[in-house]
Amino acid sequence: MASQASSVSVSREHQGWLGLRTPDPLLVLLSAATAILVLLVFAVPLDLADGSGVVLATLLAMTIVVALTPPLIRKMKAGGMVGYDINKSQKVEVAELGGIAAVFAFSVSLSLVVGIQKLVGDVAEPPFLAAISVFFMAAMVGLIDDISDLPQRLKAVAVAFAALPLMLVHLGAPIISFPFGYQWNFTGNWHLWYWLVLVPVGVTGVANAMNMSAGYNGLETGQIAVISAALLVVGFLRGATDVSVLVFGAILGCALGMYYFNRFPARIFIGDIGALGLGAALAAGVIQAHIEFYGLVAISPAFFELAATVYFGFKGHNGNRKKACRNPDIGIDGRLSPPRGASHYTLAYWILAKRPMKERSLVHALLALYAVAGTIAIALSVL
């Protein structure tokens, strides 16, 4: 759950983030690579549909995030928008709302790539605008949740409305593809079921899955990076639309850039604004590529959180579950373990119940699970 590692608070003493600077070598390298690729696009010119557009979108998004996050951290710290890293023996204040950088990076990178493509060729922009709108709508729900703590059910319903831009564009036939050539065809009278039910459920499901399975340094950004990379490969292998692979590329760039600052020890939390926004964008890319089955496989480790939320919700124990997730047992050596009776509350707690470990090792274990799931999705996509 996203609340495991943070809760926004307003501190009385506005403390600066001393010593934090933009990582100049990394920023210069990303900026130079992006500039060279842009020049090549205009000089050759390259066809952005051949893969160079994805590289450009990824580099642009990563560069923007790396450039914006350090000043954003300073602003959040100065404004008292901080959360407490509860998975440390000493409660450390960490800047919040890092997802703001991802909001700008995703929209600007996609807009620039599409704009360049329109200058050197031709491209239909409505699907890209739909993906950006999905991100923004879900991110705004996340922002409200970050500052007011929305009930989980209300948040799920609200994020479902972020699917409206996809319904307006309705790119491609409503067909879900499976391995070995099988398909689930929703054409005819069934297309309303696909666009009015499955698409909103998919958007809010993926967005909230990314949010609920977060809570440790580097986990939410790392898992989104792994999933988007896997789906990017699946999209290429399945001959997905240009818009979907560009969306995955932009998400990958945002996630990698945010991971640099969110990894252990975290300097900023992305908040629900980032987790819900990036998760909804993932769903948008999956739906526009019509690779829904492979998307479900790639995010399958998050199903544990979904099942636990539903099960303990019916039993009326989600309040205790949320409290337990905010109060892990921390050993003298920094190893984490679940409180008594909480071993099945989350996937992380289930793993920790088997073997207590430090936060960095736990995150690596969870990301390895997502990497395995992504590899399986890629393997199934070629069958």
C-alpha positions in Angstrom: 0.0 0.0 0.0 1.3 3.5 -0.9 0.7 4.7 2.6 3.2 2.2 4.0 6.2 4.5 3.4 4.7 8.0 3.6 2.1 10.4 4.8 2.2 14.0 3.8 2.6 16.4 6.7 3.3 20.1 7.1 6.4 20.6 9.2 6.7 23.7 11.4 10.3 24.2 10.6 11.0 24.6 6.9 14.3 22.9 6.4 16.3 23.1 3.2 17.6 20.0 1.5 21.2 20.7 2.1 23.7 19.4 -0.3 21.2 18.3 -2.9 22.1 19.3 -6.4 21.1 18.2 -9.9 23.4 15.2 -10.8 25.3 17.3 -13.4 27.1 14.4 -15.2 23.9 12.4 -15.6 21.8 15.5 -16.7 24.5 16.6 -19.2 24.7 13.1 -20.6 20.9 12.7 -21.0 20.6 16.2 -22.5 23.4 15.6 -25.0 22.0 12.3 -26.1 18.6 13.8 -26.5 19.9 16.8 -28.5 21.9 14.5 -30.8 18.9 12.4 -31.5 16.7 15.4 -32.2 19.3 16.8 -34.6 19.5 13.4 -36.4 15.7 13.4 -36.7 15.8 16.7 -38.6 19.0 16.0 -40.5 18.4 12.5 -41.9 15.3 12.7 -41.3 14.4 9.6 -39.3 11.1 7.9 -39.2 10.0 8.1 -35.6 7.8 5.0 -36.1 10.9 2.8 -36.6 11.9 3.0 -32.9 13.8 6.2 -32.8 10.7 8.0 -31.5 10.5 5.6 -28.5 14.2 6.3 -27.7 13.6 10.0 -28.0 10.5 9.9 -25.8 12.3 7.9 -23.2 15.4 10.2 -23.2 13.3 13.3 -23.1 11.1 12.1 -20.2 14.2 10.9 -18.2 16.0 14.2 -18.8 13.0 16.3 -17.7 12.5 14.3 -14.5 16.3 14.4 -13.7 16.3 18.2 -14.2 13.1 19.0 -12.3 13.3 16.7 -9.3 16.1 18.3 -7.3 14.5 21.8 -7.3 11.1 20.1 -6.6 12.7 18.3 -3.6 13.9 21.7 -2.3 10.5 23.3 -2.8 8.7 20.4 -1.1 11.0 20.5 1.9 10.8 24.3 2.1 7.0 24.2 2.0 6.8 21.4 4.6 5.3 18.9 2.2 7.2 15.9 3.6 6.4 12.3 4.6 8.0 10.0 7.1 10.0 7.0 6.0 8.4 4.5 8.4 10.6 1.6 7.3 13.6 3.1 9.0 14.5 2.8 12.7 14.8 6.6 12.8 11.8 8.3 11.1 13.4 10.4 8.4 11.5 13.2 6.7 11.4 12.8 2.9 10.0 15.2 0.3 6.6 14.3 -1.1 4.7 14.7 -4.4 7.6 13.7 -6.6 5.1 12.6 -9.2 4.7 16.2 -10.2 7.9 15.9 -12.2 6.6 12.8 -13.9 3.4 14.7 -14.9 5.4 17.3 -16.7 7.9 14.9 -18.2 5.3 12.5 -19.6 3.2 15.2 -21.3 6.1 17.3 -22.6 8.1 14.3 -23.9 5.1 12.9 -25.8 4.0 16.3 -27.1 7.6 17.1 -28.4 7.9 13.8 -30.1 4.5 14.0 -31.8 5.2 17.6 -32.7 8.5 16.7 -34.3 6.8 13.8 -36.2 4.2 16.3 -37.5 7.0 18.5 -38.8 8.9 15.8 -40.6 5.9 13.7 -41.6 2.4 13.1 -40.5 0.8 11.6 -37.4 -2.7 11.6 -35.8 -2.5 13.3 -32.5 -5.8 12.4 -30.8 -4.6 9.1 -29.4 -1.5 10.8 -27.8 -3.7 13.5 -26.3 -6.0 10.8 -24.9 -3.0 9.1 -23.2 -1.8 12.4 -21.7 -5.4 13.2 -20.5 -5.7 9.8 -18.8 -2.4 10.5 -17.0 -3.5 14.0 -15.9 -6.9 12.9 -14.7 -5.6 10.0 -12.6 -2.8 12.2 -11.3 -5.2 14.8 -10.1 -7.1 12.2 -8.2 -3.8 11.1 -6.7 -3.0 14.7 -5.8 -6.3 15.1 -3.9 -5.6 11.8 -2.2 -2.1 12.9 -1.2 -3.4 16.0 0.6 -6.8 14.7 1.9 -6.6 10.9 2.1 -9.5 9.7 0.0 -11.3 6.5 0.9 -10.1 3.6 -1.2 -13.5 2.9 -2.8 -14.0 6.6 -3.8 -10.4 6.6 -5.2 -11.1 3.6 -7.3 -14.3 5.0 -8.8 -12.7 8.4 -9.4 -9.8 7.0 -11.3 -12.2 5.0 -13.5 -13.3 8.3 -15.0 -9.8 8.8 -16.3 -10.7 6.2 -19.0 -13.1 8.7 -20.7 -10.5 10.0 -23.2 -9.8 6.4 -24.3 -13.5 5.9 -24.9 -13.7 9.1 -26.9 -10.8 8.0 -29.2 -11.6 4.2 -29.2 -8.4 3.4 -31.1 -8.6 0.0 -32.9 -11.1 -2.8 -32.8 -12.2 -4.0 -29.4 -10.4 -7.3 -29.6 -8.3 -8.9 -26.9 -5.5 -11.2 -28.2 -4.2 -14.3 -26.5 -1.3 -16.7 -27.2 -1.6 -19.2 -30.1 -3.8 -16.9 -32.1 -6.9 -16.9 -29.8 -8.9 -13.8 -29.6 -11.8 -12.4 -27.6 -13.8 -10.3 -30.0 -16.1 -7.6 -28.7 -17.2 -6.3 -32.0 -20.9 -5.8 -32.8 -23.2 -5.3 -29.8 -20.5 -6.3 -27.4 -18.3 -3.3 -28.1 -20.2 -1.2 -25.5 -19.3 -3.8 -22.9 -15.6 -3.4 -23.8 -15.5 0.4 -23.8 -18.0 1.2 -21.0 -17.0 -1.6 -18.6 -13.7 -3.3 -19.3 -11.7 -0.2 -20.2 -12.7 1.9 -17.1 -12.1 -1.2 -14.9 -8.8 -1.8 -16.5 -7.6 1.8 -16.0 -8.6 2.1 -12.4 -7.4 -1.5 -11.7 -3.9 -1.0 -13.0 -3.6 2.5 -11.5 -4.7 1.3 -8.0 -2.6 -1.9 -8.3 0.5 0.2 -8.8 -0.5 2.4 -5.9 -1.4 -0.4 -3.5 1.7 -2.5 -4.1 4.0 0.5 -3.4 5.4 1.5 0.0 9.2 0.9 0.0 12.1 3.0 -1.3 12.3 2.5 -5.1 9.5 0.0 -5.3 6.8 2.0 -7.1 9.2 3.6 -9.6 11.1 0.4 -10.1 8.1 -1.8 -10.7 6.7 0.7 -13.2 10.0 0.8 -15.0 10.2 -3.0 -15.2 6.5 -3.3 -16.3 6.7 -0.6 -19.0 10.0 -2.0 -20.4 8.4 -5.5 -20.7 5.2 -4.1 -22.3 7.4 -2.0 -24.7 9.0 -5.2 -25.9 5.6 -6.9 -26.1 4.2 -4.0 -28.1 7.1 -4.3 -30.6 6.7 -8.0 -30.9 2.9 -7.8 -31.4 3.1 -5.0 -33.9 1.3 -2.5 -31.6 0.4 1.0 -32.7 3.0 3.7 -32.6 1.1 5.6 -30.0 1.2 2.7 -27.5 4.9 2.1 -27.8 5.6 5.8 -27.5 3.5 5.9 -24.3 5.5 3.0 -22.9 8.7 4.7 -23.8 7.7 7.9 -22.0 6.5 6.0 -18.9 9.8 4.1 -18.9 11.8 7.4 -19.0 9.7 8.9 -16.2 10.1 5.8 -14.0 13.8 5.5 -14.5 14.3 9.2 -13.8 12.2 9.0 -10.7 13.9 5.8 -9.5 17.2 7.6 -9.4 15.8 9.8 -6.5 13.3 7.3 -5.1 15.7 4.4 -4.7 17.1 3.5 -1.3 17.6 5.7 0.6 14.7 7.7 -0.9 15.2 11.5 -1.3 11.6 11.9 -2.5 8.3 9.9 -2.6 6.3 10.0 -5.8 3.0 10.0 -3.9 -0.3 8.9 -5.3 -0.1 11.6 -7.9 2.8 9.6 -9.5 1.7 6.1 -8.8 -1.9 6.6 -10.0 -0.9 8.8 -12.9 1.8 6.4 -14.2 -0.4 3.4 -13.5 -3.3 4.8 -15.5 -0.9 5.7 -18.3 0.3 2.1 -18.4 -3.3 1.0 -18.8 -3.8 3.5 -21.6 -0.8 2.1 -23.5 -2.0 -1.5 -22.9 -5.5 -0.7 -24.2 -4.3 1.3 -27.2 -2.0 -1.6 -28.1 -4.7 -4.2 -27.4 -2.3 -6.3 -25.4 -4.6 -6.6 -22.4 -3.8 -10.2 -21.6 0.0 -9.6 -21.6 -0.5 -6.5 -19.5 -2.3 -8.6 -16.8 0.6 -11.1 -16.9 3.2 -8.3 -16.5 1.5 -6.8 -13.4 0.5 -10.2 -11.9 2.5 -9.8 -8.7 0.2 -6.9 -7.8 -2.8 -9.4 -7.7 -1.7 -10.4 -4.2 -2.5 -6.8 -3.0 -5.8 -6.8 -4.9 -6.9 -10.1 -3.4 -5.8 -9.1 0.1 -7.6 -5.7 -0.2 -10.9 -7.5 -1.3 -10.6 -10.3 1.2 -9.8 -8.2 4.3 -12.2 -5.5 3.1 -15.1 -8.0 3.2 -14.0 -9.1 6.7 -13.8 -5.5 7.8 -10.1 -5.7 8.6 -8.7 -3.2 6.2 -8.3 -0.6 9.0 -6.1 -3.0 11.0 -4.3 -3.9 7.8 -3.5 -0.3 7.0 -2.3 0.3 10.6 -0.1 -2.8 10.4 1.4 -1.7 7.1 2.5 1.6 8.7 4.1 -0.1 11.6 6.5 -2.9 10.5 8.8 -4.6 13.0 12.3 -3.2 12.6 15.2 -5.2 14.0 18.4 -3.7 15.4 20.2 -4.6 12.2 17.5 -2.9 10.1 15.8 -6.1 9.0 12.0 -5.8 8.5 9.4 -8.3 9.5 5.6 -8.1 9.6 3.7 -7.4 12.9 2.1 -10.4 14.5 -0.8 -11.7 12.5 -0.1 -9.5 9.5 1.9 -11.9 7.3 -0.9 -12.1 4.6 -1.7 -8.4 4.5 0.7 -7.6 1.6 3.0 -9.4 -0.7 6.0 -7.7 1.0 4.8 -8.9 4.4 4.3 -12.5 3.1 7.9 -12.5 1.9 9.2 -10.9 5.1 7.3 -13.5 7.1 9.3 -16.2 5.3 12.6 -14.4 5.6 13.1 -11.0 7.3 15.4 -8.8 5.3 16.5 -5.2 4.9 14.4 -2.8 2.8 16.8 -2.7 -0.1 16.9 -6.5 -0.4 13.1 -6.7 -0.1 12.7 -4.2 -3.0 15.1 -6.1 -5.1 13.2 -9.3 -4.4 9.9 -7.7 -5.4 11.3 -6.2 -8.5 12.7 -9.6 -9.4 9.2 -11.0 -9.3 8.0 -8.2 -11.6 10.9 -9.0 -13.9 9.9 -12.6 -14.0 6.3 -11.7 -14.8 7.4 -9.3 -17.5 9.7 -12.0 -19.0 6.7 -14.5 -19.1 4.6 -11.8 -20.8 7.2 -11.4 -23.4 7.6 -15.1 -24.0 3.8 -15.6 -24.3 3.5 -12.7 -26.8 5.5 -14.6 -29.4 3.4 -17.8 -29.2 
